[in-house]
């Protein structure tokens, strides 16, 4: 099982750069980059709330659950 982070997709739809999101949310570029690339192990609800507030989206727009075998099939 895996949680896939689609932050880059939502940011692109909103035409927002990582620098702009960083400034509006109050997180460092490196922390947002870790989240955006899917390398984060956890996220605080307050951080998720702030990102959703700025991007005017729901948590499910940013993250989704994908089964491992489905993910492997999609990578081929």
N, CA, C and O of each residue as an XYZ file, in Angstrom:
304
protein
N       0.835     -1.180      0.000
C       0.000      0.000      0.000
C       0.873      1.235      0.000
O       1.985      1.232      0.528
N       0.348      2.298     -0.605
C       1.131      3.522     -0.685
C       0.213      4.729     -0.754
O      -0.885      4.680     -1.309
N       0.689      5.782     -0.187
C       0.010      7.069     -0.306
C       0.779      7.862     -1.362
O       1.984      8.079     -1.234
N       0.083      8.284     -2.387
C       0.690      9.062     -3.463
C       0.349     10.519     -3.231
O      -0.805     10.863     -2.974
N       1.354     11.371     -3.322
C       1.170     12.807     -3.109
C       1.042     13.489     -4.471
O       1.933     13.386     -5.315
N      -0.070     14.182     -4.671
C      -0.332     14.887     -5.923
C      -0.258     16.401     -5.753
O      -0.961     17.145     -6.436
N       0.587     16.843     -4.851
C       0.706     18.277     -4.578
C       1.109     19.041     -5.833
O       0.594     20.131     -6.080
N       2.012     18.492     -6.621
C       2.456     19.175     -7.833
C       1.312     19.365     -8.829
O       1.256     20.380     -9.523
N       0.407     18.399     -8.901
C      -0.741     18.497     -9.804
C      -1.670     19.624     -9.361
O      -2.109     20.434    -10.177
N      -1.963     19.667     -8.071
C      -2.855     20.709     -7.545
C      -2.209     22.084     -7.699
O      -2.883     23.054     -8.047
N      -0.913     22.167     -7.442
C      -0.212     23.437     -7.608
C      -0.260     23.898     -9.062
O      -0.464     25.082     -9.329
N      -0.075     22.983     -9.989
C      -0.108     23.331    -11.414
C      -1.497     23.828    -11.818
O      -1.618     24.786    -12.581
N      -2.538     23.182    -11.310
C      -3.906     23.613    -11.612
C      -4.169     25.012    -11.089
O      -4.917     25.779    -11.696
N      -3.553     25.345     -9.958
C      -3.744     26.671     -9.349
C      -2.707     27.678     -9.848
O      -2.731     28.846     -9.461
N      -1.795     27.217    -10.711
C      -0.705     28.053    -11.255
C       0.092     28.709    -10.132
O       0.368     29.909    -10.149
N       0.456     27.866     -9.144
C       1.209     28.351     -7.995
C       2.569     27.661     -7.945
O       2.670     26.443     -8.098
N       3.600     28.453     -7.731
C       4.949     27.902     -7.637
C       5.221     27.405     -6.225
O       4.512     27.753     -5.280
N       6.250     26.594     -6.098
C       6.660     26.103     -4.790
C       7.085     27.263     -3.899
O       6.810     27.254     -2.699
N       7.750     28.261     -4.471
C       8.164     29.439     -3.700
C       6.958     30.191     -3.145
O       6.956     30.605     -1.986
N       5.938     30.363     -3.975
C       4.739     31.078     -3.545
C       3.992     30.297     -2.463
O       3.554     30.870     -1.465
N       3.851     28.983     -2.668
C       3.182     28.159     -1.661
C       3.955     28.185     -0.353
O       3.361     28.276      0.721
N       5.265     28.106     -0.440
C       6.115     28.138      0.750
C       5.877     29.416      1.556
O       5.734     29.371      2.778
N       5.838     30.542      0.866
C       5.634     31.828      1.543
C       4.248     31.920      2.177
O       4.102     32.430      3.288
N       3.233     31.424      1.470
C       1.868     31.544      1.974
C       1.562     30.565      3.098
O       0.753     30.860      3.978
N       2.209     29.391      3.073
C       1.952     28.374      4.087
C       2.879     28.544      5.288
O       2.536     28.150      6.402
N       4.048     29.127      5.060
C       4.998     29.310      6.147
C       5.887     28.097      6.374
O       6.360     27.873      7.488
N       6.116     27.314      5.324
C       7.021     26.162      5.399
C       8.250     26.433      4.545
O       8.203     27.219      3.599
N       9.338     25.780      4.886
C      10.544     25.952      4.087
C      10.378     25.262      2.741
O       9.585     24.333      2.594
N      11.137     25.733      1.772
C      11.110     25.111      0.448
C      11.510     23.645      0.523
O      10.929     22.802     -0.161
N      12.499     23.342      1.352
C      12.968     21.962      1.441
C      11.885     21.044      2.007
O      11.718     19.925      1.521
N      11.148     21.491      3.020
C      10.084     20.661      3.575
C       8.944     20.462      2.577
O       8.400     19.362      2.472
N       8.583     21.503      1.852
C       7.545     21.364      0.834
C       8.018     20.470     -0.307
O       7.237     19.693     -0.857
N       9.270     20.579     -0.655
C       9.834     19.746     -1.718
C       9.798     18.266     -1.333
O       9.479     17.410     -2.159
N      10.125     17.974     -0.084
C      10.065     16.593      0.415
C       8.639     16.069      0.322
O       8.421     14.923     -0.070
N       7.684     16.891      0.674
C       6.278     16.492      0.584
C       5.861     16.314     -0.873
O       5.209     15.330     -1.223
N       6.237     17.259     -1.709
C       5.851     17.242     -3.119
C       6.397     16.019     -3.848
O       5.725     15.467     -4.719
N       7.595     15.595     -3.504
C       8.210     14.450     -4.180
C       7.770     13.116     -3.592
O       8.166     12.060     -4.085
N       6.962     13.157     -2.553
C       6.466     11.921     -1.962
C       7.443     11.249     -1.020
O       7.270     10.078     -0.683
N       8.462     11.965     -0.592
C       9.473     11.389      0.298
C       9.158     11.607      1.776
O       9.865     11.096      2.646
N       8.110     12.357      2.057
C       7.734     12.625      3.453
C       7.161     11.365      4.088
O       6.434     10.610      3.441
N       7.486     11.145      5.340
C       6.972      9.999      6.090
C       5.693     10.354      6.838
O       4.922      9.466      7.202
N       5.465     11.627      7.068
C       4.291     12.075      7.823
C       4.023     13.542      7.486
O       4.882     14.248      6.958
N       2.813     13.972      7.806
C       2.463     15.383      7.655
C       1.534     15.752      8.813
O       0.627     14.994      9.157
N       1.764     16.894      9.394
C       0.904     17.362     10.478
C      -0.419     17.845      9.903
O      -0.475     18.397      8.804
N      -1.472     17.626     10.665
C      -2.775     18.106     10.218
C      -2.770     19.619     10.026
O      -3.424     20.128      9.116
N      -2.049     20.334     10.867
C      -2.004     21.794     10.728
C      -1.335     22.198      9.416
O      -1.728     23.187      8.798
N      -0.331     21.442      8.993
C       0.339     21.709      7.718
C      -0.600     21.387      6.564
O      -0.712     22.163      5.615
N      -1.268     20.252      6.644
C      -2.214     19.863      5.612
C      -3.345     20.881      5.508
O      -3.771     21.237      4.409
N      -3.822     21.341      6.650
C      -4.875     22.354      6.681
C      -4.422     23.647      6.002
O      -5.163     24.236      5.215
N      -3.212     24.078      6.309
C      -2.685     25.314      5.719
C      -2.526     25.189      4.205
O      -2.841     26.122      3.468
N      -2.035     24.034      3.739
C      -1.866     23.815      2.302
C      -3.234     23.810      1.617
O      -3.410     24.436      0.572
N      -4.195     23.108      2.203
C      -5.541     23.057      1.630
C      -6.191     24.437      1.612
O      -6.896     24.777      0.662
N      -5.963     25.222      2.640
C      -6.505     26.574      2.708
C      -5.946     27.434      1.582
O      -6.696     28.117      0.884
N      -4.636     27.401      1.408
C      -3.983     28.221      0.384
C      -4.356     27.754     -1.022
O      -4.604     28.578     -1.902
N      -4.399     26.437     -1.239
C      -4.689     25.898     -2.573
C      -6.188     25.724     -2.831
O      -6.592     25.319     -3.922
N      -7.011     26.031     -1.821
C      -8.465     25.895     -1.934
C      -8.833     24.498     -2.450
O      -9.481     24.343     -3.485
N      -8.393     23.490     -1.686
C      -8.642     22.099     -2.074
C      -8.931     21.250     -0.843
O      -8.897     21.744      0.284
N      -9.210     19.998     -1.060
C      -9.447     19.033      0.001
C      -8.203     18.152      0.157
O      -7.433     18.013     -0.794
N      -7.991     17.553      1.342
C      -6.838     16.661      1.530
C      -6.772     15.549      0.482
O      -5.686     15.155      0.059
N      -7.937     15.044      0.065
C      -7.974     13.994     -0.950
C      -7.523     14.453     -2.324
O      -7.208     13.626     -3.179
N      -7.486     15.768     -2.549
C      -6.956     16.295     -3.805
C      -5.434     16.210     -3.821
O      -4.817     16.106     -4.881
N      -4.842     16.256     -2.638
C      -3.389     16.259     -2.516
C      -2.826     14.858     -2.348
O      -1.739     14.561     -2.844
N      -3.560     13.993     -1.650
C      -3.066     12.648     -1.369
C      -4.100     11.615     -1.780
O      -5.304     11.859     -1.701
N      -3.618     10.452     -2.224
C      -4.512      9.345     -2.539
C      -3.833      8.030     -2.189
O      -2.608      7.911     -2.205
N      -4.658      7.058     -1.878
C      -4.177      5.713     -1.565
C      -4.182      4.894     -2.846
O      -5.184      4.847     -3.560
N      -3.047      4.244     -3.134
C      -2.929      3.370     -4.297
C      -2.326      2.055     -3.833
O      -1.284      2.042     -3.177
N      -2.977      0.953     -4.172
C      -2.456     -0.359     -3.805
C      -1.121     -0.595     -4.506
O      -0.911     -0.136     -5.629
N      -0.215     -1.318     -3.832
C       1.113     -1.567     -4.378
C       1.066     -2.223     -5.746
O       1.750     -1.763     -6.660
N       0.286     -3.281     -5.921
C       0.281     -3.962     -7.209
C      -0.274     -3.077     -8.321
O       0.152     -3.196     -9.469
N      -1.206     -2.202     -8.004
C      -1.727     -1.261     -8.999
C      -0.657     -0.244     -9.371
O      -0.527      0.129    -10.537
N       0.106      0.203     -8.383
C       1.171      1.169     -8.627
C       2.245      0.557     -9.514
O       2.758      1.225    -10.412
N       2.590     -0.700     -9.276
C       3.614     -1.365    -10.071
C       3.152     -1.512    -11.513
O       3.954     -1.338    -12.431
N       1.886     -1.828    -11.735
C       1.367     -1.952    -13.087
C       1.397     -0.625    -13.827
O       1.668     -0.588    -15.027
N       1.118      0.469    -13.115
C       1.110      1.788    -13.737
C       2.508      2.254    -14.119
O       2.652      3.096    -15.006
N       3.540      1.723    -13.466
C       4.907      2.188    -13.741
C       5.492      1.536    -14.988
O       6.560      1.950    -15.438
N       4.827      0.525    -15.565
C       5.339     -0.141    -16.772
C       4.967      0.599    -18.018
O       5.320      0.172    -19.118
